[in-house]
Amino acid sequence: MESLGNVLKRASMARSDMPLPYQEQDTCPICHGAGYLRHDVPVEDPRFGQIVPCECTRRDMERRRIERLVERSKLGELRMKTFESFTRKIVSQNPPARSAERAFKVARQYAENPRGWLVLFGDIGTGKTHLGAAVANFRLSLGEPAVFIVVPDLLDHLRSTFSPSSDVTYDELFETVRDTPMLVLDDLGAQATTPWAEEKLYQILNHRYNKQLPTVITTNRSMDDMDPRLRSRVNDFEISQRCEVRGPDFRQGATISTQRPVEKRPQSQRGGSIREVTH
């Protein structure tokens, strides 16, 4: 390839619908700010004269695709859903199994070093959505791309791309979801069960499974109710880490007793009985 450089600028060859190239202060060393390249081939070659996006332009196009998807998702409304804002009723290095605090610990470790899949499943209102959003927000805070989207909303967005007024094509949206470096799918199983919906979800998750792309899934449905093709991937412990969350619905005002060390005193100095908290 040879750079079009100033040739493109002087000739104003860039179409109006092409993404803008790098700014002058961030000049790309490959295209020198033009944003596009042409094949350095003989005249008889079919590619002669063709303009192709430079690597910097492709990165910028991908960034814009992810930004548009983030705008369509719910993450903008969940910016405050972080690990710091997660209410922990039990503070312990070894929280009880199936507790929200255990899920917090697992999700935090995953966010710091995302590998494979993390599946948070269990009761409604136990903080699974909060933790999924916290993972996405944590990655964004590090400058890494992350997309959080509710599964029924994702399917609605894919359907809406068939409208002539859509500002994004189906392929563009679908490919962005499939390949984003971090994807959080919230409330899997809440979507209307149709062959089309099942096929789209399978295509997305199967692609991410094969490429082992970091993915977080939250669901309150039983694994037995899941599409068998998805269930086999979720249950693959070589790539998927499952964390079950059981407990009261935080949104209904329920509380969990705080677990903390109790200082032992002689019976005569005790002001009352101590009830052991079990889980």
N, C-alpha and C positions, 0 to 999 in steps of 0.2 A: 504494500500500500504506500502511496505518497500523499503528503498533506496537501489539501487544497489551500490551506492558510489564508493569506490575504486575497487569493484569487476569488474565493467565495465571497469575501467581504466586499471587494470592489465590484464584483458582478452581481451582488445581491441575489445569489442563486438559491438561498435557503427559502423554502416555502413558508408561508405564514403559519402553517399548522405544525411545523417542526419545532421541537423543544429548543429553547435557547441554549447555546453552548456555554461553556465555562465563562465566568467573568474574567476580565483582563488580569486581576490580581491572583487568579487561580488558574493560570494558563496551563492547559494540558500539554505535556511534553510530546504526546503522540500527534495530535492534530494542530497544536499551537493555537488553540482557541477557536478554531473554525467549527468544531463540533461534528464535522463529517469528513469522510475520506472517499477517495475514489481508487478503484483497482488499478494498479500499475501493470497493465497487460497490453499486448499488441493490439492494433486496431481491429484485427480480424477476430479477436476474442469476443464472445457474446457479452462479457462483463465490461467491455470498454466503455468508459464514460459514465458508468453507473455510480451513484453516490450511496454510500452506506454510513450508518451512524458510527461514530467513534466509540471506543469503550467508555469514555467519560459521559457521552450522551446517553448510552444505554443505561449506565448507572443512574443518571438523572431521571430517565424515564421510569425506571423501576422505583426510585424514591417517590416520584409523583404518584405512581399507581398505588403504592402503599399508603401515602398520605390521603388519597381519595378514599381508600378502603377504610382507613381509620376514621375518617369523617362519617362514613356510613355506619360504622360499628357503634357500640355503646361506650367505648373506652373514654370518650370525651366527658361523659357523664360520671365516669367512675375514677377520675383522677385522684380522688381522695381515698380510694380503696388501696391502701398500701399495707405493708407488713407492720409499719409503725402504728397505724390506726386500727389494726385488728385487736379486738378485745380478747384478752387472754385471762380467763377466770382461774386457771390453774397454772402456776408458775413452777416448773420443774424441769430438771435436765432430762428426766425420763417420764414424760407424760403418759397417761394411760392409753392403751391401744384403743383405736376407734374413737378417740376424743378429738375435738376441734383443735386442741393444743398440739396433739400429735400430728395432725394434718398441717398445722402451721409450721412445725419444725421441718417436716418433709418438704413442703412447698418452698420454704426459705432456702433450704439446701439445694433444691432443684433450680431455683432462680439464679443462684450464684454459679452453678455449673450445670447448665441444661444439657442433658444427654437423653436421647430416646424420648419416651412418652411418660407423662404423669397423668394418672386417672384418679380423680377425686369423686367418690360415689357414696351415696348414703342418704340420710334423712334430709327433708326440706328444712331450710333455714339454719343450717349449721355452719355457714360461712364459706361454702365451697366457691360461690361466685366471687366473694371478696378475695379469697386466696388466688383464684385464677387471674383476677384483675391485678392483684398485687404482683404476681409473676410478670405480667406484661409491663406494668409500670416500672418495675425494677429494671427490666431489660432496656426500656426506653431511657431510664435515667442514666444508663451507661452508654447511651448513644447507639444502641442496637435496635434494628427494626423489630417491631412486635405488633401483632394484630389480635385484638380481642373481639369476638363477635358471638352473639346469641344464635344458635343453630337455626331456629325458625326465621330470624331476620336474614341470615345468610341466604337461605333458600328464596326468600322474598326478593332479595337484591338480585339474585341470579335470574329469577323470572322477569324482573323489571327491565333487564337489559334487552329483552326482545321488543320493547316499546321503541318506536321511532324517535321519541323524545329523550331517550336515555343518553346520558353524557359519557357512558362507558360501554364498550362492547362486551358481549358475553365472554369471549375468549380472554379478553384482557382481565376481567374480574376473576374468572375461574383460575387462570394461570397465576395470578397474584396470590390468591388464597392457597393454592397448591404449593407454591414455592417460597412463601414468606419465611424468613429464618426462624421466627417464633410465632406459632399460631395457638390461640386459646379458643377452644370451642365450648361455649357455655350452654348448659341445659340440653345436652344430647338426649334425644328421646322425646322432647317436648314438641317436635315438629309433627305435622300431619303425615301419617304413614301412607305414602303413595309409591308406586314403582319408580317414578321419576325422582322423587326425593331420596329414596334409598340408593338409587344408582349414583346420583350426584355425590352423596356423602361417601359412598364406597370409593368412588373414583378419587376424591380428594384424600381420604385417609389411606387408601391403598398406596397412592403415590408417595405420601409422606412416610408411610411404613417402609416401603422399599428403599427410600433414600435416607431413612432414619433421621428425619428432620424433627427437631424439638417441637413437641405438641402437648398441650394440656387439654384434657377433656373433663368436664364436670357433668354429672348426671345424678338424678335421684331415682332412676329406673333400675330394675333388676337386670343383671347381666343376661339372664335367661330371656328377657324380652327384646334383646338387641338382635339386629340382623346377624345371622350366624357368621357371615363373612367378616363383619366388624368384630364380633365377639372373639373370633379366633386370633385376631391381631391384638386386641386389648389384653387378652389372656396370655400373650407371648411374653413370658417373664424375662426373656433375653433383651427385649427392647422396652417393655412397658412396666412401669412401677405403679401398683395399685394401692390406694390409701382409702380405707373405708372410714366414714365419719358418721357417728351415731350420737344422738343427744336431743335436747329440747330445741324448739324453734326460737332462736335469738330474737326474731322479729315480733314474737308474741309476748315479749317482755319476760321470758323465762330466764333464770339465772342458774349458774353452776356454782356449787360451794367451792370456796378457795381451799386448795390443798397446801398446807404449810407445816413446817416442823413444829411440834408441840413440846414445850419445855415440861419435863416431868418434875412434879413437886410431891412432897409427902401428902398423904390423903388428908391430913388435918389442915393443910394450907390451901386445899382446892376449894374454889368457890362454887363448884357445881360439877356436873358430869360432863364428860367429853364424848361426843358422838363421832364414831369413825365414819369417814366418807368412803363409800365403796363405789366402784365403777364396773 
